[in-house]
Amino acid sequence: MVLFAILVSGAAGAASLDIKGTYGTPAGCKYAADGIYGDEEVSILDAEHYENFVTYCEFVQVLPARDGSSIVTLLCGHEGDEAQTVDLVRIVKSSDADAYTIFHATGDPWATVARCEGPNVPAK
């Protein structure tokens, strides 16, 4: 019973990545600044969520891996669909740029996002 309580309390407090700011594809950074979805290439990552053109995913659990990446459980809503899905991704910090790559549970890359700059970009 004590182990269960520890696991539940640890999971509840670990729903954000240790990143500052907003990261995105060029179209994602434009959307973060002006709020206008104008491109299917929109991808945005911040400490609490990942979204693309048709999907918004909140982080439910974030776990560190030994290699420095993060394993993230997502609760996702999809445009035009009332159902939500649960997904798993691995988020990896680039070793040579201020960027992250998001890999689907299958190992396929979803997106690579770089820090968004500008006065209208949220500084989460």
N, C-alpha and C positions, 0 to 999 in steps of 0.2 A: 504494500500500500504506500509506503514512504517513497519507494522508487517511482511509482506511478505519479505521485505528487511532484516529485522533482522533475520528471520528464515533462509533465504538463506545464509546470511553471516556467521551465526553460524554453519550451516551444512558444509559449505565449509572449515572451519578451523578445523574441528573435525575429521579428517580422520586418526588418529593414536591413538594407545593405549598408556597409560602412563607406558610403561615397557622399560627396558634397556636390551640389549643383545638379544641373540637368544635362543629359547626354542624348545625342540623337544623330540620325542621318541628316544630311543637309535639309531634306524636306521636313524632317522631324524638328530640327532646330527652328526652321521658319514657322512651323505650326506652334511651337512653344512660345515664340515671340509674338505672333499675331493672332493665334487662335483660329486660323482658317485652314481647314483641311483641303488642300488643293492638289494633292499628289498621292498616289498609291504607295510611294516609297517612304511614307512617314513611319518612323520608329523612334520611340522615346523611352529612356530609362532614367529613373531617379532612385533615391533610396527606398521608396515604398511601392513602386509599380513599374510595369513595362506595358507599353501600348504600341500598336501599329495601326494601320489604316482602318481595320475592321474589328480589332480586338483590344480590350482593356483588361489587364491582369493585375490584381493586387497581390502583394507578397503575403503569404500566410505563414511561411516558415523559411528562415535563411540559416543554412548550416555551413560552417567553414570546412573546406577540404584541406588535406595536408599539403597539396600543391599550391595553395594560395587562392584557388578559385572558390566560388560559393555555389552551393547546391540550393536551389530555391523552389519551393512548392508555391504554385500560383493558383488563384481562383480567378477564372476568366469569364468575361461576358463578351458576346459576339454580336455585331451589328445585325439586326433583323431576326434575332433568335432570343427567345426568353430564357432558354436553358443556359446554365453555367457549366463550365468544365473545370476539372482540376488537371493541372499539368506540372511538369517538372523540367527545369532547365539548369544548365551550368553556366555561370557567368565568370568570365576570365578577363582580368586586367591585362592590357597590352604591356609588354615589357619595354617598348620603345616609343610609346605615345600616350597621351592622356585620353585613352579610349578603352572600351570594353567590347568583347564579343559574347553574344548570347547564343548558346548551343541548346538545341532541343534535346530531350531525353534520348532520342535516337542517335545523337552525336552530330546531326546536321546543324550547320550554323543558321540561326534565324536572322541575325543582324549584327553588324559592327557599328558602334555608335561612338562619337567623339564629343568632347565637352562643347556645349552650346555657349556662345558668347553673345553679349549684347545687352542693352539697357532694359529690354522688355522680356528677357528670359528669366523665368523664376529661379531664384538662388536658393533652392531648398537645402 
